[in-house]
Amino acid sequence: MTKDELIKQIETEWDNLQAALDGLTEEQMHQPGVVGEWSIKDILAHITAWQTRLITTLFKAEKGVTPDTTEAGKTVDQMNEKFYREMKDRSFDQVWDDLDASYHQILSRLEGWKEKDLFDPKRFKWMQGKPFAEYIAGDSYEHYAEHAAQIREWRKTIGN
């Protein structure tokens, strides 16, 4: 994969996520039970939280600072629960604006990266032998694809 291909994959899965949301009403965006008890708004806030972490990681890596990729040893589920509690009372408009802004900031930040820094598995010691692009994928296009599929499945259950 090249940097251009990485960016294209992020854009493609972002569009896929947007398509999964097309036609939903405001009421449906707030309806619980899409993933566990989460609504679509909660899922979008969740994606935003991980995108924000990715932006911070990109910034720190650019500056040569080892990012905190584990948040003091918390599991992904514990982090997800923390993000949910922090963001559950935010308005849909706030969630949407932050989701969109963080997505565009990821793309903007990636423009300045060199291919070797993204794909060399030895570039960042804290990546433990994996290329940084794998980390980026997990918090961007793989994440979008995962949740777009869940939203589509939920839509089938409500006949939409």
C-alpha positions in Angstrom: 0.0 0.0 0.0 1.1 3.6 -0.7 0.2 6.7 1.1 -2.2 7.7 -1.7 -3.8 4.2 -1.4 -4.1 4.6 2.4 -5.8 8.0 2.0 -8.1 6.6 -0.8 -9.1 3.7 1.5 -9.9 6.1 4.3 -12.0 8.2 1.9 -13.8 5.2 0.4 -14.8 3.8 3.8 -15.8 7.2 5.0 -18.1 7.4 2.0 -19.4 3.9 2.9 -20.2 5.1 6.4 -22.0 8.2 5.1 -24.0 6.0 2.7 -25.0 3.7 5.7 -26.5 6.8 7.3 -28.3 8.2 4.2 -32.1 8.6 4.7 -32.1 8.1 8.5 -34.2 10.5 10.4 -33.0 12.5 13.4 -35.2 10.3 15.6 -33.5 7.2 14.2 -30.1 8.7 14.9 -31.0 8.8 18.6 -32.7 5.4 18.8 -30.9 3.0 21.1 -30.1 -0.6 20.3 -28.0 -0.2 17.1 -24.9 -1.8 18.8 -25.8 -2.9 22.3 -27.5 0.0 23.8 -25.8 2.5 21.6 -27.6 4.8 19.2 -26.1 5.9 15.9 -25.3 9.2 17.6 -23.3 7.2 20.2 -21.5 5.2 17.5 -20.5 8.5 15.7 -19.3 9.9 19.0 -17.3 6.7 19.6 -15.7 7.0 16.1 -14.9 10.6 16.9 -13.2 9.7 20.1 -10.9 7.2 18.3 -10.3 9.7 15.5 -9.3 12.3 18.0 -6.9 9.8 19.6 -5.4 9.1 16.2 -4.9 12.8 15.5 -3.0 13.1 18.8 -1.0 10.0 18.0 -0.1 11.4 14.5 0.9 14.7 16.1 3.1 13.1 18.8 4.7 10.7 16.3 5.5 13.6 14.0 7.3 15.3 17.0 9.2 12.2 17.9 7.2 11.7 21.2 6.0 8.2 22.0 2.2 8.4 22.2 0.1 6.7 24.9 -1.6 4.1 22.8 -3.0 2.2 25.7 -4.3 4.9 28.0 -2.7 3.6 31.2 -3.3 0.0 30.4 -7.1 0.3 29.9 -8.7 -2.3 27.6 -10.5 -1.1 24.4 -13.8 -1.9 26.1 -12.9 0.2 29.1 -11.9 3.1 26.9 -15.1 2.7 24.8 -17.2 2.9 28.0 -15.2 6.0 29.2 -15.8 7.7 25.8 -19.5 6.8 25.9 -19.9 8.3 29.3 -18.0 11.5 28.3 -20.0 12.0 25.1 -23.5 10.6 25.6 -25.1 13.9 26.5 -23.7 15.9 23.6 -26.1 17.1 21.0 -26.2 15.3 17.6 -25.0 18.5 15.9 -21.9 18.7 18.2 -21.2 15.0 17.6 -21.6 15.4 13.8 -19.4 18.5 13.6 -16.6 16.9 15.6 -16.8 13.7 13.6 -16.5 15.6 10.3 -13.8 17.9 11.6 -11.7 15.1 13.0 -12.0 13.1 9.8 -10.8 16.0 7.7 -8.0 16.7 10.2 -6.7 13.1 9.8 -6.6 13.5 6.0 -4.9 16.9 6.3 -2.2 15.5 8.8 -1.5 12.5 6.6 -0.7 14.7 3.6 2.6 15.7 5.3 3.7 12.1 6.1 6.4 10.2 4.2 5.7 6.7 2.9 8.6 5.2 4.9 7.2 6.7 8.1 3.8 5.1 7.4 4.9 1.7 6.2 8.3 0.9 7.6 7.7 -1.6 10.4 10.9 -0.6 12.2 10.2 3.2 12.0 8.4 3.5 15.4 9.7 1.3 18.2 6.4 1.7 20.1 4.6 0.0 17.1 6.4 -3.2 18.1 7.4 -4.2 14.6 4.2 -3.2 12.8 3.9 -0.3 10.3 2.2 2.8 11.6 -0.3 2.5 8.8 -1.9 -0.4 10.6 -2.6 1.8 13.6 -4.1 4.4 11.3 -6.2 1.8 9.6 -7.7 0.6 12.9 -8.8 4.0 13.9 -10.0 5.1 10.5 -11.1 3.0 7.5 -11.4 -0.3 9.3 -13.4 1.4 12.1 -15.7 3.1 9.5 -16.3 -0.3 7.8 -17.1 -2.1 11.0 -19.7 0.4 12.1 -21.2 1.0 8.7 -21.9 -2.8 8.5 -23.5 -2.7 12.0 -25.7 0.3 11.0 -26.8 -1.5 7.8 -27.7 -4.6 9.9 -29.6 -2.5 12.3 -31.5 -0.8 9.5 -32.6 -4.2 8.3 -34.2 -4.9 11.7 -36.2 -1.7 11.5 -37.2 -2.2 7.9 -35.2 0.8 6.6 
